[in-house]
Amino acid sequence: MMREKLIQDKKLLEKQLFWIEVSFQECKKIGIKKEYSVDEFGKFETLCSRYSRGIDFLIRKIFRTLDAYEFENQGTLVDVVNNAHKRGLFEDIEELRIMKDVRNTIAHEYIEDDLVEVFDEVLIYTERLICIINHTLNYIKENTQ
């Protein structure tokens, strides 16, 4: 049963990755500016939203499902992250914490000017998120065959 859940979650993660990559490529072409057109701002706002959902889904859903699949104790979020780190899904726990902090900043910015301030970080950490998702997808593939 857990194997099927992990496979289903993997499919959802692949969809997340697709849309994150689409937004990332669009925003990478735009680049970081002092001012954005309405269309450009909309594309960055979409990337921020997809980044936030992606990091949440990865940590709260995928990493927890992996723990359950591999019979790890269902502990705190810190335990889940530590277990994912031990699996080699990402290199630096501190960087993942920063990525989560960027997500929290996005979620709590209601003023346009403040959101613009995080666009450069979102571009940097989206690239890292894509890498971590790809590592995770490969890990799942190798461990569910």
C-alpha positions in Angstrom: 0.0 0.0 0.0 2.8 2.5 0.9 4.5 1.6 -2.4 1.4 2.6 -4.4 1.1 5.9 -2.4 4.8 6.7 -3.0 4.3 6.0 -6.8 1.2 8.2 -6.8 3.0 11.0 -4.9 6.0 10.7 -7.4 3.6 11.4 -10.3 2.3 14.5 -8.5 5.9 15.6 -7.9 6.6 15.2 -11.6 3.7 17.5 -12.4 4.9 20.0 -9.9 8.4 19.9 -11.4 7.1 20.4 -14.9 5.2 23.6 -13.9 8.1 24.9 -11.8 10.5 24.5 -14.7 8.1 26.3 -17.1 7.9 29.3 -14.7 11.6 29.2 -13.9 12.6 29.4 -17.6 10.2 32.3 -18.3 11.5 34.2 -15.3 15.1 33.4 -16.1 14.6 35.1 -19.5 13.1 38.2 -17.8 16.0 38.4 -15.3 16.2 40.7 -12.2 15.2 44.3 -12.7 14.3 47.4 -10.7 10.8 47.5 -12.3 8.7 44.9 -14.0 5.9 45.1 -16.6 2.5 43.8 -15.4 3.1 40.6 -17.5 6.6 40.1 -16.1 5.4 40.7 -12.5 2.7 38.1 -13.1 5.2 35.6 -14.3 7.4 36.1 -11.2 4.4 35.9 -9.0 3.4 32.6 -10.6 7.0 31.3 -10.1 6.8 32.4 -6.4 3.6 30.5 -5.9 4.8 27.4 -7.7 8.1 27.5 -5.7 6.2 27.8 -2.5 3.9 24.9 -3.3 6.8 22.8 -4.6 8.9 23.2 -1.4 5.9 22.4 0.8 4.9 19.4 -1.3 8.5 18.1 -1.3 9.0 18.4 2.5 5.6 17.8 3.9 4.3 15.2 1.5 7.2 13.4 -0.4 9.7 13.3 2.4 7.1 12.1 4.9 5.9 9.5 2.4 9.4 8.3 2.0 9.8 8.0 5.7 6.6 5.9 5.9 7.7 3.8 2.9 11.1 3.1 4.5 9.5 2.5 8.0 11.1 5.6 9.6 9.5 7.0 12.7 7.0 9.7 11.8 8.6 12.5 13.8 8.8 16.2 13.5 9.5 18.2 10.4 13.1 18.4 11.5 13.3 14.6 11.7 11.8 14.3 8.2 14.3 16.8 6.8 17.2 15.0 8.6 16.1 11.6 7.1 15.9 13.1 3.6 19.4 14.5 4.1 20.7 11.1 5.2 19.2 9.6 2.0 21.3 12.1 0.0 18.4 14.0 -1.5 20.1 17.3 -0.9 23.5 18.4 0.3 23.0 21.1 2.9 20.3 21.2 5.6 21.0 24.9 6.2 20.3 25.7 2.5 17.0 23.8 2.7 16.1 25.8 5.8 16.8 29.0 3.9 14.6 27.7 1.0 11.8 27.2 3.4 12.3 30.7 4.9 12.1 32.1 1.3 8.8 30.3 1.0 7.6 31.8 4.3 8.6 35.3 3.1 6.6 34.8 -0.1 3.5 33.6 1.8 3.6 36.6 4.1 4.3 39.4 1.6 1.2 41.2 0.7 2.7 44.4 -0.7 4.0 44.3 -4.3 7.2 46.1 -3.6 8.1 43.7 -0.9 7.5 40.7 -3.1 9.8 42.1 -5.8 12.6 42.0 -3.1 12.5 38.2 -3.1 12.5 37.6 -6.9 16.3 37.2 -7.0 16.3 34.6 -4.2 13.4 32.8 -5.8 15.4 32.4 -9.0 18.4 31.1 -7.2 16.5 28.7 -4.9 14.1 27.5 -7.6 17.1 26.2 -9.5 18.2 24.4 -6.3 14.6 23.1 -5.8 14.6 21.7 -9.3 17.8 19.8 -8.5 16.5 18.4 -5.2 13.2 17.3 -6.9 15.2 15.6 -9.6 17.4 13.8 -7.0 14.3 12.8 -5.1 12.5 11.5 -8.2 15.6 9.4 -9.1 15.8 8.1 -5.5 12.1 7.1 -5.6 12.6 5.4 -9.0 15.6 3.4 -7.8 13.9 2.3 -4.6 10.5 1.3 -5.9 11.5 -0.9 -8.8 
